[in-house]
Amino acid sequence: MTQSALAADAALPDEGRKADALQPARYVDSDGVQLAVYTWGRQPTARQPRPTLLLVHGYPDSAEVWTAVAERLAKRYFVVAYDVRGVGRSSAPRGTEAYALKHLVNDLAAVAGAVSPQAPLHLVGHDWGALQGWEALLSEQLAGRIASYSTAAPSLDHAGLWFQRRLSKPTPRNLLECASQILGSAYIMVFQLPLLPELAWKLLVGRNWPRLLARIDGIQTDARPTQTADGQRGLGLYRANVLPRLRHPQPRRTEVPVQLLVMQRDPFVPARLFECVADWTPNLRRTVIDAGHWAPLSHPQAFAEAVSAFVTSVEEA
């Protein structure tokens, strides 16, 4: 069942909105993994063409995190989101290796091919959705298939290069910034531990996730039925990808237009981590939003406006 846009922005408050329960419009197969795909707005046709936007969520979210943003964008675009593997209504492969970036890129390519087989689409990524979005953008597999990319995070390679640059010049300021970033990302190291993070999700974090969102970003929402399982399975993202990429970051270049969505009050992805992006992306725009990490939930209007303005500029060019 396709989700439709609401009639007026007044019916869509920017903050404190509960996520509506979505129903998949379809399922897309990706090497045996069934991905639940959700759509908003009218599909493009030969008589009525319109850009397609593909939104990729992060951890420990599902496609529901995009609901308020997608409803706003659906007035002008055909909007698509999907539950990434292991999350929500998508199937969950077993084993850490199943969550490696190469498989996430295969998933993204499968969904892109299903919903926009002819025209390139505009990609939007948040949190881990942004990390896999970068990987897709810089892959040969999706060459020519992505018209633009709006990202709320740098890639793992960007972060690795950021650390390398500062440690190569160990001034007090650089060392302090590295220490601050490591301290702010300490949870990533905890996620590498066996069993303990899964146990924490089962006994504590899962049922208290709405309280954590309220404390971090002032968001009022309900816990999803799959929240605990999503949090546990998604740990594979960190275990399969983070340490190898940070140790050996690869500089890669793209000519695709990229918009950096920088959240001023994001404790997990501070603005300084975006510094290396310009070295790879000559066609770059930087948009600052006065929001915390979960801006798609807390400030959907500002997020949607930034995406729409960028997509419009790319389409007109």
Secondary structure, DSSP 4 states (H G I P E B T S, - for coil): -PBPPPS-GGGS-SSSPPPPPP--SEEEEETTEEEEEEEESPPP-SSS---EEEEE--TT--GGGGHHHHHHHTTTSEEEEEPPTTSTTS----SGGGGSHHHHHHHHHHHHHHH-SSS-EEEEE-THHHHHHHHHHTSSTTTTTEEEEEESS--HHHHHHHHHHHHHS--HHHHHHHHHHHHHTHHHHHHTSSSHHHHHIIIIIHHHHHHHHHHHH----PPPTTHHHHHHHTHHHHHHHHHHHHHS-------S-EEEEEETT-SSS-GGGGTTGGGT-SSEEEEEES--TTHHHH-HHHHHHHHHHHHHHHHH-
